[in-house]
């Protein structure tokens, strides 16, 4: 009887034979005979699966074994991985200290809005509803915040904008370095904002109220500051204030300001010459280029042997001019112009036929002109078309001389700069000018594909300024995230090649980048992502709030995080490499 009442347990022994390891799992019983403790083997469990053996072992220890569905239940689930990614990036960028050195609810709300702008850009009301589907408000301690709280935090942020921009400038601007500046516009919903005005639309929204805003970046395209202007403010008027901002507010005494030909005009250049420590890089407008060709300063035959050369001209004293010809751009523009001319001609012939058939014969010249105007404005070919419109009569012809004169300058552009040859070679001057494309890339992210700055829904001037500044800060975080993820996104990893490639020729992706685009697979078999699809992929890592169902509805809860995949772990790990 004593033997039958003994305690059972599992004993595992390990032995090695000829470099192989063998394990034996025996079911044993311990019992006492008199003063002696003995054991008895009841069976060999070695043939059973490992997890079954473990269940037997734990059961014999007295543990209660239940099914997983009865052990605990998930009472809520929130998306977490993408939140973790953005907050991790912001942490490594020192966003808390950047926004405010002292912890506050306002600071946490701003951090939340910046993260939300990257993850799910929308109105402030929509943000407060969306972010509760994620762990964002919980991690930042702003679960109870509503849209009014966000508006108040925006007002708080706007007051801090100057010192935040000064911190960013200290990080990224250097004495004598490049400063990029460009202007864009965003359209409004509503008509009450004092900044809203009709102006040159960059959104293709003619006749819509807009606001203009300019982005100031370092030469790599990292945003440093943003300025907001009334919607009808011309590009050139915004430049000089930015130069003074860099010099006086940021303490950068010497710089090279880079802007496009619409930004840095002759008037601005004349003023820049009066400011100590400021050089510039810009480009000539078409009329200036045409004059260089007409007076034989530039002979197009010279481009037969090379695609750029340096020239001088008395109209540009103290400046260096670098004439460039891009054959691929020349071909593309010629083809586009011909297509537009053909489309214009076809549509105008239709109107011509309608007049001839009498369908428009009773219409006066004004009515015919309206119909014709829609066509020439649609294809933007009015400068090449001569029109003869009278009551009940319409004729037109294409001015081939004008077409030829314009075609002669296709792909031809001239860089102008105050830098001497010791500061920048002709090739480097062209490369520096082309860095403006980095601001264009920023605008694409800010306005369309990622951060969706537009449409602007705020009614007050300060809220508009705060909104755009928030978006700029979001892009700052996104810029570094993209750089950290460059190897797993559809991005070109060979950035060093940009420094030595042909300054004039169009940018080309490396072979490795082309392979990623073609195969959509990384070298290790992982999936290549866009920035947005990677964030969505990370969002599948969720945080479940759980409880033990047998403990009742008021049982304590605990969090269980789903295990990230290898690719998700890699993406999160890469963000830890971010430095400023």
C-alpha positions in Angstrom: 0.0 0.0 0.0 2.9 2.3 0.8 4.2 2.0 -2.7 0.8 3.0 -4.2 0.6 6.2 -2.2 4.0 7.6 -3.1 4.5 10.9 -4.9 5.0 10.8 -8.6 7.3 13.0 -10.7 9.2 13.1 -14.0 12.9 12.6 -14.0 14.9 13.7 -17.1 18.4 12.4 -17.7 20.8 13.5 -20.4 23.7 11.6 -21.9 26.0 12.2 -24.8 27.1 9.4 -27.2 29.2 10.0 -30.4 28.6 13.8 -30.4 24.8 13.3 -30.1 22.8 14.2 -27.0 20.0 11.9 -25.8 17.4 12.6 -23.2 15.3 10.1 -21.3 12.1 11.1 -19.5 10.9 8.6 -16.8 7.8 8.7 -14.8 8.8 7.8 -11.2 7.2 7.4 -7.8 8.9 8.1 -4.5 7.8 6.2 -1.4 9.0 5.3 2.0 9.7 1.8 3.5 10.4 2.2 7.1 13.1 4.9 7.4 14.2 4.5 3.8 13.0 6.6 0.8 12.9 4.6 -2.4 11.8 5.3 -6.0 10.1 3.2 -8.6 9.9 3.8 -12.4 6.4 3.6 -13.5 6.9 4.3 -17.2 9.1 5.8 -20.0 7.7 9.0 -21.4 10.5 9.6 -23.9 8.3 8.8 -26.8 5.9 11.6 -26.1 6.1 15.1 -27.5 8.1 17.5 -25.4 5.1 19.8 -24.6 3.1 16.7 -23.4 5.9 15.7 -21.1 6.0 19.2 -19.7 2.2 19.1 -19.1 2.6 15.9 -17.2 5.5 17.4 -15.2 3.5 20.5 -14.3 0.4 18.5 -13.4 2.3 16.3 -11.0 3.6 19.5 -9.3 0.0 20.4 -8.5 -0.5 23.1 -11.2 -4.0 23.5 -12.5 -4.1 23.2 -16.3 -6.8 25.0 -18.1 -7.4 25.9 -21.8 -6.0 29.3 -22.9 -9.4 30.7 -23.6 -10.3 30.1 -20.0 -7.0 31.4 -18.6 -7.7 35.0 -19.6 -9.7 37.0 -22.1 -8.9 40.1 -24.1 -11.4 42.8 -23.3 -9.9 45.5 -25.6 -7.3 45.7 -28.3 -5.4 48.8 -29.5 -3.0 49.3 -32.4 0.5 49.9 -31.0 3.4 49.1 -33.3 3.2 52.2 -35.4 2.8 54.4 -32.3 5.8 52.7 -30.8 7.8 53.5 -34.0 6.9 57.2 -34.1 7.4 57.8 -30.4 10.7 55.9 -30.5 11.9 58.2 -33.3 10.8 61.3 -31.5 12.5 60.1 -28.3 15.8 59.6 -30.1 15.4 63.1 -31.7 14.9 64.6 -28.3 11.5 65.9 -29.0 10.5 66.4 -25.4 13.4 68.8 -24.8 12.9 70.3 -28.2 9.3 71.3 -27.5 9.8 72.3 -23.9 12.3 71.3 -21.2 9.6 71.1 -18.5 7.0 68.3 -18.6 3.5 69.5 -19.1 0.1 68.4 -20.4 0.5 70.8 -23.3 3.8 69.2 -24.3 2.3 65.8 -24.3 -0.7 67.0 -26.4 1.7 68.5 -28.9 3.7 65.3 -29.1 0.4 63.4 -29.6 -0.7 65.7 -32.4 2.7 65.4 -34.1 2.6 61.6 -34.0 -1.1 61.6 -35.1 -0.1 63.8 -38.1 2.3 61.1 -39.2 0.0 58.2 -38.5 -3.4 59.4 -39.4 -3.5 63.1 -40.6 -6.9 64.6 -40.1 -8.8 67.4 -38.4 -8.3 67.9 -34.7 -11.7 66.6 -33.9 -11.1 63.5 -36.0 -7.7 63.0 -34.3 -9.3 62.8 -30.8 -11.6 60.1 -32.1 -9.0 58.2 -34.0 -6.2 58.0 -31.5 -8.3 56.1 -29.0 -8.1 53.1 -31.4 -4.3 53.2 -30.6 -2.1 53.2 -27.6 -1.0 56.8 -28.3 -3.2 58.8 -25.8 -2.5 56.2 -23.1 1.2 56.3 -23.6 1.2 60.1 -23.5 -1.3 60.4 -20.7 -3.9 62.4 -22.6 -6.7 59.9 -22.8 -9.3 62.5 -21.6 -8.3 65.2 -24.1 -10.9 66.7 -26.5 -10.4 69.0 -29.5 -10.6 72.1 -27.4 -7.6 70.9 -25.5 -5.7 70.4 -28.7 -6.6 73.9 -29.8 -5.3 75.3 -26.5 -2.1 73.3 -26.9 -1.6 74.7 -30.4 -1.8 78.3 -29.0 0.8 77.2 -26.4 3.0 75.8 -29.2 2.9 78.9 -31.4 4.4 81.0 -28.5 7.3 78.5 -28.4 7.9 78.4 -32.1 10.8 80.9 -32.2 12.8 79.1 -29.6 12.1 75.7 -31.1 13.3 76.9 -34.5 16.4 78.3 -32.9 17.1 74.9 -31.4 16.7 73.3 -34.8 18.9 75.8 -36.5 21.6 75.2 -33.9 21.4 71.5 -34.8 21.5 71.8 -38.6 22.7 75.1 -39.8 26.4 75.9 -39.9 28.5 79.1 -40.7 28.9 79.4 -44.4 26.6 76.5 -45.1 23.8 76.2 -47.6 20.3 77.3 -46.6 17.4 76.2 -48.8 14.2 78.2 -49.1 11.1 77.8 -51.2 7.4 78.9 -51.0 4.2 76.9 -51.5 0.5 77.4 -51.0 -2.3 75.5 -49.4 -6.0 76.0 -49.9 -8.7 76.7 -47.3 -12.0 75.4 -46.3 -13.9 78.5 -45.2 -13.6 82.2 -45.9 -13.1 83.9 -42.6 -9.3 83.6 -42.0 -7.4 86.9 -42.4 -4.6 85.1 -44.1 -6.8 83.6 -46.8 -6.5 85.3 -50.1 -6.5 84.6 -53.8 -3.1 84.1 -55.3 -0.8 82.0 -57.4 -2.0 78.5 -56.6 0.5 75.6 -56.4 -2.4 73.2 -55.7 -4.2 73.6 -59.0 -7.1 75.2 -57.2 -7.7 78.4 -59.2 -10.2 80.8 -57.6 -9.8 79.2 -54.2 -8.6 81.1 -51.1 -5.2 80.0 -50.0 -2.3 80.7 -47.6 1.3 80.8 -48.6 4.0 79.3 -46.5 7.8 79.0 -46.9 10.0 76.2 -45.7 13.6 76.8 -44.6 15.9 73.8 -44.5 19.5 72.8 -44.4 21.2 71.4 -47.5 20.0 67.9 -46.7 16.3 69.0 -46.6 15.9 68.8 -42.9 13.4 71.5 -41.9 14.5 74.2 -39.6 11.8 76.9 -39.8 8.5 77.7 -41.5 6.9 81.1 -42.2 3.3 81.7 -43.1 2.2 84.6 -45.4 -1.0 85.9 -46.8 -2.2 84.0 -49.8 -1.5 86.7 -52.3 2.1 87.3 -51.2 4.6 87.1 -54.0 7.6 84.7 -53.8 10.3 87.4 -53.9 8.9 89.4 -51.0 9.4 86.4 -48.6 13.1 85.9 -49.2 14.9 88.8 -47.4 13.0 88.3 -44.1 14.3 84.7 -44.1 17.9 85.9 -44.5 17.5 88.2 -41.6 15.8 85.5 -39.6 18.8 83.2 -40.1 21.3 85.9 -39.3 19.6 87.7 -36.4 17.4 85.0 -34.8 19.6 82.0 -35.4 22.9 83.7 -35.1 24.3 82.4 -38.4 26.5 85.3 -39.7 27.6 83.7 -43.1 25.4 81.6 -45.4 24.7 80.6 -48.9 20.9 81.1 -49.6 19.6 78.9 -52.4 16.3 79.7 -54.1 14.7 79.3 -57.5 14.5 81.9 -60.2 11.1 83.1 -59.1 12.4 83.5 -55.5 15.8 85.2 -56.0 15.1 87.9 -58.6 17.3 90.7 -59.6 15.7 93.0 -57.0 16.4 90.5 -54.3 20.0 90.0 -55.5 20.6 93.7 -55.4 19.4 93.7 -51.8 21.4 90.6 -50.9 24.6 92.4 -52.0 24.1 94.9 -49.2 23.9 92.2 -46.5 27.3 91.1 -45.1 28.1 87.4 -45.1 25.4 86.3 -47.6 26.1 84.5 -50.8 23.4 83.1 -53.1 22.7 80.6 -55.8 19.7 81.1 -58.2 18.9 80.7 -61.9 18.2 83.0 -64.8 14.6 83.5 -66.0 13.9 82.5 -69.7 14.1 86.1 -71.0 17.6 86.4 -69.5 18.7 83.1 -71.1 17.2 84.1 -74.4 19.3 87.3 -74.4 22.5 85.3 -73.7 21.8 83.2 -76.8 20.8 86.2 -79.0 24.0 88.1 -78.3 26.1 85.0 -78.8 27.4 84.9 -75.2 26.2 81.3 -75.3 26.8 79.4 -78.5 24.7 76.3 -78.6 27.3 74.5 -80.6 29.5 74.4 -77.5 27.1 71.9 -76.0 28.1 69.3 -78.6 31.2 68.4 -76.5 30.0 69.1 -73.0 26.8 69.7 -71.0 28.0 72.7 -69.0 30.5 75.6 -69.1 31.0 78.8 -67.2 30.5 82.2 -68.8 30.4 85.9 -67.8 28.2 88.8 -69.0 28.3 92.6 -68.3 24.6 92.4 -67.2 25.7 90.3 -64.3 28.8 91.9 -62.7 30.5 90.0 -60.0 28.5 86.9 -60.7 29.4 83.5 -62.2 27.0 82.1 -64.8 27.0 78.3 -65.4 25.2 77.4 -68.7 23.8 73.8 -68.7 22.1 71.7 -71.3 20.2 68.5 -70.4 19.5 66.5 -73.6 16.9 64.3 -71.9 15.0 67.2 -70.5 15.3 68.9 -73.9 13.7 65.8 -75.6 11.0 65.5 -73.0 9.9 69.2 -73.2 9.9 69.1 -76.9 7.6 66.0 -77.0 5.3 67.5 -74.4 5.0 70.8 -76.3 4.2 69.0 -79.5 1.5 66.9 -77.8 -0.1 70.0 -76.3 0.0 71.8 -79.7 -1.6 68.9 -81.4 -4.4 68.7 -78.8 -4.9 72.5 -79.0 -5.1 72.4 -82.8 -7.6 69.5 -82.8 -9.9 71.2 -80.4 -9.7 74.6 -82.2 -10.5 72.9 -85.5 -13.7 71.5 -83.8 -14.8 75.1 -82.9 -13.8 76.2 -86.4 -16.1 73.6 -87.9 -19.0 74.5 -85.6 -18.7 78.1 -86.8 -18.5 77.1 -90.4 -21.6 74.8 -90.0 -23.6 77.7 -88.5 -23.8 76.2 -85.0 -21.9 79.2 -83.7 -22.6 81.5 -86.6 -25.2 83.4 -84.7 -22.9 83.8 -81.8 -20.9 87.0 -81.5 -17.1 87.3 -81.2 -17.3 87.3 -77.4 -19.1 84.0 -77.3 -16.7 82.4 -79.8 -13.8 83.9 -77.8 -15.0 82.3 -74.6 -15.1 78.8 -76.3 -11.6 79.4 -77.8 -10.2 80.7 -74.5 -11.2 77.6 -72.7 -9.1 75.5 -75.1 -6.0 77.6 -75.2 -6.0 78.0 -71.4 -6.5 74.3 -70.9 -3.4 73.4 -72.9 -1.5 76.6 -72.0 -0.5 77.2 -75.6 -2.0 80.6 -76.2 1.5 82.1 -76.7 2.0 80.0 -79.8 -1.5 80.5 -81.4 -2.6 83.5 -83.4 -6.3 84.0 -83.3 -8.7 85.8 -85.6 -12.2 86.0 -84.0 -15.0 88.1 -85.4 -18.8 87.8 -85.3 -19.6 84.5 -87.0 -16.0 84.0 -88.0 -13.0 82.2 -86.5 -9.5 81.4 -87.9 -6.3 80.4 -86.2 -2.8 79.3 -87.0 0.2 78.0 -85.0 3.1 80.5 -84.9 6.0 78.2 -85.8 8.6 80.9 -85.3 7.6 81.3 -81.7 7.5 77.5 -81.3 11.0 77.2 -82.7 12.3 80.0 -80.5 11.0 78.4 -77.4 12.2 74.9 -78.5 15.7 76.2 -79.0 15.9 76.7 -75.2 14.5 73.4 -74.2 16.6 71.7 -71.6 18.8 74.8 -71.4 19.2 76.6 -68.1 21.7 79.0 -66.5 22.8 79.0 -62.8 23.9 82.3 -61.4 25.8 82.6 -58.1 28.0 85.0 -56.1 30.2 82.2 -54.9 33.8 82.3 -56.3 35.6 79.2 -57.7 37.3 78.5 -54.4 33.9 78.2 -52.7 32.3 76.1 -55.3 33.2 74.7 -58.7 30.8 75.2 -61.6 29.6 71.6 -61.1 29.1 72.1 -57.4 27.1 75.3 -58.0 24.7 73.2 -60.2 24.5 70.4 -57.6 23.8 72.9 -54.8 21.0 74.5 -56.9 19.5 71.1 -57.5 19.2 70.5 -53.8 16.1 72.6 -53.9 14.4 69.4 -55.1 14.7 68.3 -51.4 12.3 71.0 -50.4 10.0 69.9 -53.2 10.1 66.4 -51.8 9.3 67.9 -48.4 6.3 69.6 -49.8 5.0 66.4 -51.4 5.1 64.7 -48.1 3.7 67.7 -46.2 0.9 68.4 -48.6 -0.2 65.2 -50.2 1.2 61.7 -49.7 1.9 61.7 -45.9 1.0 64.6 -43.7 -1.8 66.3 -45.6 -1.4 69.8 -44.4 -4.2 70.8 -46.8 -7.0 71.7 -46.7 -6.5 74.1 -43.9 -9.7 74.2 -41.7 -8.7 76.8 -39.1 -10.4 80.2 -38.9 -7.9 82.3 -37.0 -4.5 83.4 -38.1 -2.7 82.0 -35.1 -4.3 78.5 -35.5 -3.2 78.4 -39.2 0.3 79.2 -38.2 0.3 76.6 -35.4 -1.2 74.0 -37.7 1.5 74.5 -40.4 4.3 74.5 -37.7 2.9 71.2 -36.3 3.1 69.7 -39.8 6.6 70.9 -40.1 7.6 69.2 -36.9 5.9 66.0 -38.1 7.9 66.2 -41.3 11.1 66.6 -39.2 10.4 63.3 -37.4 9.4 61.7 -40.7 12.6 62.8 -42.4 14.7 60.9 -39.9 12.5 57.9 -39.9 12.8 57.6 -43.7 16.6 57.9 -43.4 16.7 55.1 -40.7 14.4 52.9 -42.9 16.1 53.7 -46.2 17.4 50.2 -46.6 13.9 48.6 -46.3 12.0 51.2 -48.2 11.9 51.8 -52.0 14.7 54.3 -51.4 18.1 54.6 -53.0 20.7 53.6 -50.4 23.7 54.9 -52.4 23.6 58.5 -51.2 27.3 59.1 -51.6 27.0 58.8 -55.4 25.0 62.0 -55.5 28.1 64.0 -54.5 30.1 63.0 -57.6 27.5 62.2 -60.3 27.0 64.3 -63.4 25.8 67.6 -62.2 23.5 68.2 -65.2 22.2 64.8 -66.1 19.0 63.7 -64.6 19.2 61.8 -61.3 19.3 58.0 -61.7 18.7 55.3 -59.2 21.4 52.9 -58.3 21.2 49.3 -59.5 20.4 48.1 -56.0 17.5 50.6 -55.8 16.2 49.5 -59.2 16.3 45.9 -58.1 14.2 46.7 -55.0 11.6 48.4 -57.2 11.6 45.5 -59.7 11.5 42.6 -57.3 9.8 44.2 -54.3 12.0 42.0 -52.2 15.0 42.7 -50.1 18.2 40.7 -50.4 17.3 38.7 -47.3 13.8 37.9 -48.6 12.0 40.6 -46.7 9.3 42.7 -48.2 10.1 46.2 -49.5 7.8 48.8 -48.1 6.7 52.4 -48.7 6.8 54.6 -45.7 3.0 54.4 -45.3 2.7 50.6 -45.8 5.5 50.0 -43.3 3.6 52.1 -40.7 0.4 50.1 -41.4 2.3 46.8 -41.1 3.7 47.9 -37.7 0.2 48.8 -36.6 -0.7 45.1 -36.6 1.3 44.8 -33.4 -1.4 45.4 -30.8 -1.7 45.8 -27.1 -4.5 43.7 -25.6 -6.0 44.5 -22.2 -6.8 41.2 -20.5 -8.4 39.7 -17.4 -9.0 36.3 -15.9 -12.7 35.6 -16.7 -13.2 33.4 -13.6 -12.4 36.4 -11.4 -15.5 38.3 -12.4 -16.2 41.5 -14.3 -14.2 43.7 -11.8 -11.1 41.5 -12.0 -7.8 43.4 -12.3 -6.6 43.8 -15.9 -3.2 43.5 -17.4 -1.6 44.2 -20.8 -0.4 41.6 -23.3 1.5 42.8 -26.4 1.5 40.6 -29.5 4.9 39.5 -30.5 6.4 41.5 -33.4 7.6 39.6 -36.5 11.2 39.6 -37.5 10.6 42.3 -40.0 8.7 44.4 -37.5 11.5 44.0 -34.9 14.0 45.0 -37.6 12.1 48.2 -38.4 11.8 49.2 -34.7 15.4 48.4 -34.1 16.5 50.6 -37.0 14.8 53.6 -35.4 17.2 53.3 -32.5 20.0 54.3 -34.7 18.6 57.8 -35.2 20.9 60.6 -34.1 20.9 64.4 -34.6 
